[in-house]
Amino acid sequence: MMHTSIDSAAGRAARYAALLGLMRAGANFGDHITQSGRDAVLKAATDAAPVTYKGEQYGTRAGRAACLRHSLTYTATQAAVIGVGARALGVRLPAGRLLAALAVTGASHYLIDRREPLRRACDAIGKGEFYRHNSGGINGSYLMDQAVHHLIEAVACLIPAAD
């Protein structure tokens, strides 16, 4: 059994809290501000469910490219916010572990934002009806998307927060 001093446990907890706050802020900005309008519209396009944007139809290839661009700018935004915030707070984060956490959030963001994998997962766990709900100001697919992003970020932040 490994014993940890209260100071090092408190330090890890503080690192985790700072990192989670910064990562979430970067994610929210990257998802809603950094993302281009074009990528937001096209990122889930498939040949089976094409998307029309400015009078032209787009399928899987354009959807994958848009989602990749968005995921890269999203992850870069997270990295920038974390870098500036950690420096301002004097929080040292191991570069390799931080890159691993960002890789987890970036790759998972791509999968979730392609929409079909998340829809299938929601169907599999009995949440398909809520995923498809879109009335009364409630957009189930968006809420499920955000819930999964938040959970993955919370887990990914454990990687660089550890000693």
Phi, psi and chi 1 to 4 in degrees:
 res  aa     phi    psi   chi1   chi2   chi3   chi4
   1 MET       -  129.5  175.3 -171.0 -134.1      -
   2 MET   -86.3  131.9 -173.4  170.8  123.2      -
   3 HIS  -102.7  138.1  -65.6  -77.5      -      -
   4 THR  -125.3  138.0  -38.0      -      -      -
   5 SER   -71.1  156.7   73.9      -      -      -
   6 ILE   -60.4  -38.1  -67.4  174.2      -      -
   7 ASP   -61.6  -45.2  -72.3  -18.9      -      -
   8 SER   -72.0  -33.4   66.1      -      -      -
   9 ALA   -67.1  -41.3      -      -      -      -
  10 ALA   -66.0  -36.7      -      -      -      -
  11 GLY   -64.5  -43.1      -      -      -      -
  12 ARG   -63.8  -42.4  -78.8 -167.3  -52.6  -82.0
  13 ALA   -64.0  -40.8      -      -      -      -
  14 ALA   -66.5  -42.7      -      -      -      -
  15 ARG   -60.0  -44.7 -110.6 -170.4  -26.2  -91.6
  16 TYR   -62.1  -47.5  176.3   80.4      -      -
  17 ALA   -61.3  -45.0      -      -      -      -
  18 ALA   -63.3  -45.9      -      -      -      -
  19 LEU   -63.2  -43.4 -179.2   58.3      -      -
  20 LEU   -63.4  -43.2 -177.9   58.6      -      -
  21 GLY   -61.8  -44.6      -      -      -      -
  22 LEU   -67.7  -43.1  -67.1  166.8      -      -
  23 MET   -63.9  -42.4 -176.4  172.3  -79.5      -
  24 ARG   -64.8  -42.0 -179.0   81.2  -64.0  -90.7
  25 ALA   -62.4  -44.8      -      -      -      -
  26 GLY   -64.2  -38.1      -      -      -      -
  27 ALA   -65.9  -44.9      -      -      -      -
  28 ASN   -63.6  -44.0 -161.8   31.9      -      -
  29 PHE   -66.0  -43.5 -163.8   89.0      -      -
  30 GLY   -65.1  -35.4      -      -      -      -
  31 ASP   -75.5  -33.1 -135.4    4.3      -      -
  32 HIS  -114.3  -22.4  -57.1  105.9      -      -
  33 ILE  -112.3  -51.1  -53.6  -63.0      -      -
  34 THR   -67.0  -36.9  -52.5      -      -      -
  35 GLN   -60.2  134.0  177.0  176.7 -150.4      -
  36 SER   -74.3  153.2   75.2      -      -      -
  37 GLY   -60.7  -38.5      -      -      -      -
  38 ARG   -62.6  -47.7 -177.5  178.6 -165.6  -85.6
  39 ASP   -64.5  -37.1  -71.9  -12.4      -      -
  40 ALA   -60.4  -38.5      -      -      -      -
  41 VAL   -76.4  -40.5  171.1      -      -      -
  42 LEU   -91.0  -17.5  -63.0 -178.9      -      -
  43 LYS   -59.0  -21.1   66.5 -173.6  177.0 -175.8
  44 ALA  -105.2    5.6      -      -      -      -
  45 ALA   -63.5  139.5      -      -      -      -
  46 THR  -135.4  165.8   63.7      -      -      -
  47 ASP   -64.2  -33.6  -66.8  -20.1      -      -
  48 ALA   -75.0  -27.1      -      -      -      -
  49 ALA  -135.5   72.8      -      -      -      -
  50 PRO   -66.1  158.1   19.6  -24.5      -      -
  51 VAL  -118.4  136.7  171.4      -      -      -
  52 THR   -97.2  127.1  -58.8      -      -      -
  53 TYR  -133.9  120.6 -180.0   73.7      -      -
  54 LYS    50.4   44.3  -65.7 -169.8  177.0 -177.3
  55 GLY    82.9   -2.1      -      -      -      -
  56 GLU  -116.0  147.7  -68.2 -170.2   45.1      -
  57 GLN   -96.9  139.3 -124.7 -178.3   12.0      -
  58 TYR  -128.2  143.6  -63.8   88.4      -      -
  59 GLY  -118.3 -149.7      -      -      -      -
  60 THR   -57.5  -47.8  -58.9      -      -      -
  61 ARG   -59.7  -47.7 -175.3  173.9  177.4  179.9
  62 ALA   -65.9  -37.7      -      -      -      -
  63 GLY   -63.1  -44.8      -      -      -      -
  64 ARG   -62.8  -43.1  -73.0  176.9  178.8  157.3
  65 ALA   -64.2  -43.9      -      -      -      -
  66 ALA   -63.5  -41.7      -      -      -      -
  67 CYS   -68.1  -37.3 -162.2      -      -      -
  68 LEU   -65.1  -46.2  179.7   59.6      -      -
  69 ARG   -57.9  -46.8  -84.1 -170.5  -52.9  -85.9
  70 HIS   -62.0  -45.1  166.4   53.2      -      -
  71 SER   -63.1  -37.1  -64.2      -      -      -
  72 LEU   -68.8  -43.9  -69.2  171.8      -      -
  73 THR   -70.0  -34.7   60.7      -      -      -
  74 TYR   -60.5  -48.7  167.3   91.3      -      -
  75 THR   -67.7  -39.1  -53.8      -      -      -
  76 ALA   -63.8  -37.7      -      -      -      -
  77 THR   -65.6  -43.3  -57.5      -      -      -
  78 GLN   -58.8  -46.2  -77.0 -176.9  -47.8      -
  79 ALA   -60.8  -42.8      -      -      -      -
  80 ALA   -64.5  -46.0      -      -      -      -
  81 VAL   -64.4  -43.3  170.7      -      -      -
  82 ILE   -63.7  -44.6  -69.5  166.8      -      -
  83 GLY   -60.3  -48.6      -      -      -      -
  84 VAL   -66.2  -46.2  169.6      -      -      -
  85 GLY   -64.9  -44.5      -      -      -      -
  86 ALA   -63.1  -40.5      -      -      -      -
  87 ARG   -63.6  -46.0 -175.1  170.5  179.4   89.9
  88 ALA   -61.9  -35.5      -      -      -      -
  89 LEU   -85.3  -11.2  -66.3  170.3      -      -
  90 GLY    72.7   27.1      -      -      -      -
  91 VAL   -94.0  121.9  175.4      -      -      -
  92 ARG   -92.5  129.0  -65.1 -175.4   56.3  129.7
  93 LEU  -122.2  131.3  -62.1  167.7      -      -
  94 PRO   -61.7  122.9   -8.1   15.9      -      -
  95 ALA   -56.8  -45.6      -      -      -      -
  96 GLY   -62.4  -42.0      -      -      -      -
  97 ARG   -70.1  -37.0  -70.7 -179.0 -176.7 -176.8
  98 LEU   -64.7  -42.8  178.8   56.8      -      -
  99 LEU   -62.0  -37.9  -71.0  173.8      -      -
 100 ALA   -63.7  -42.9      -      -      -      -
 101 ALA   -63.6  -42.4      -      -      -      -
 102 LEU   -66.2  -35.5  -70.9  166.4      -      -
 103 ALA   -63.9  -40.1      -      -      -      -
 104 VAL   -62.4  -48.0  166.7      -      -      -
 105 THR   -69.4  -38.0   64.0      -      -      -
 106 GLY   -66.5  -47.3      -      -      -      -
 107 ALA   -66.4  -42.4      -      -      -      -
 108 SER   -68.5  -33.4   64.5      -      -      -
 109 HIS   -62.0  -42.6 -160.8   87.2      -      -
 110 TYR   -58.5  -49.7  176.9   89.1      -      -
 111 LEU   -61.7  -44.2  -71.3  173.1      -      -
 112 ILE   -67.0  -43.4  -66.4  163.2      -      -
 113 ASP   -75.7  -12.2  -83.7   23.0      -      -
 114 ARG   -71.9  -12.0  -75.7  -65.4  -71.7  151.6
 115 ARG    73.8  -44.2  -61.5 -150.8 -179.8  106.7
 116 GLU   -60.1  -44.2 -173.5   60.8   19.8      -
 117 PRO   -60.8  -39.6  -25.3   35.0      -      -
 118 LEU   -68.6  -40.9 -179.9   58.8      -      -
 119 ARG   -59.7  -45.6 -175.4 -160.3   56.4   77.9
 120 ARG   -63.0  -41.3  -81.9 -172.6  -94.9  139.5
 121 ALA   -63.6  -42.4      -      -      -      -
 122 CYS   -63.0  -41.7  -72.1      -      -      -
 123 ASP   -60.1  -42.8  -74.7  -18.4      -      -
 124 ALA   -65.7  -30.0      -      -      -      -
 125 ILE  -101.7   12.1   64.0  168.6      -      -
 126 GLY    80.6   18.8      -      -      -      -
 127 LYS  -109.4   13.3  -65.5  -68.3 -175.0 -178.7
 128 GLY   -61.8  -37.8      -      -      -      -
 129 GLU   -63.5  -44.5 -177.2  177.8    0.2      -
 130 PHE   -66.8  -39.8 -179.5   69.7      -      -
 131 TYR   -55.9  -39.4  178.4   86.9      -      -
 132 ARG   -85.2  -10.3  -71.5  172.3 -173.8   79.4
 133 HIS   -66.4  130.7 -179.2   80.5      -      -
 134 ASN  -152.9   75.2 -170.1   10.3      -      -
 135 SER  -159.5  163.2   67.8      -      -      -
 136 GLY    62.6   26.6      -      -      -      -
 137 GLY    81.3    5.3      -      -      -      -
 138 ILE  -109.0  122.4  -57.1  -66.5      -      -
 139 ASN  -114.7   98.8 -177.5  -41.4      -      -
 140 GLY   -59.3  -41.8      -      -      -      -
 141 SER   -64.3  -39.4   64.2      -      -      -
 142 TYR   -66.4  -43.8  175.6   77.2      -      -
 143 LEU   -65.0  -40.5  -67.8  170.3      -      -
 144 MET   -65.5  -41.7  -64.7  -61.8  -87.5      -
 145 ASP   -55.1  -51.3  166.1  -75.3      -      -
 146 GLN   -66.6  -39.3  -69.1  -61.4  -62.8      -
 147 ALA   -60.7  -43.4      -      -      -      -
 148 VAL   -69.9  -41.3  175.3      -      -      -
 149 HIS   -57.2  -46.4  -72.1  -39.0      -      -
 150 HIS   -61.4  -43.2  -68.7 -159.1      -      -
 151 LEU   -63.8  -45.2  178.0   62.1      -      -
 152 ILE   -63.4  -40.7  -69.9  169.1      -      -
 153 GLU   -62.1  -42.0  -70.1  159.7    8.6      -
 154 ALA   -61.3  -40.3      -      -      -      -
 155 VAL   -72.5  -43.3  172.2      -      -      -
 156 ALA   -61.0  -34.5      -      -      -      -
 157 CYS   -65.9  -18.9  -75.5      -      -      -
 158 LEU   -66.4  -28.5  -67.8  168.7      -      -
 159 ILE   -62.1  -56.6  -60.7  166.8      -      -
 160 PRO   -79.6  -16.6   20.8  -25.3      -      -
 161 ALA   -75.7  -21.7      -      -      -      -
 162 ALA   -71.3  156.3      -      -      -      -
 163 ASP   -72.7      -  -78.0  -24.0      -      -
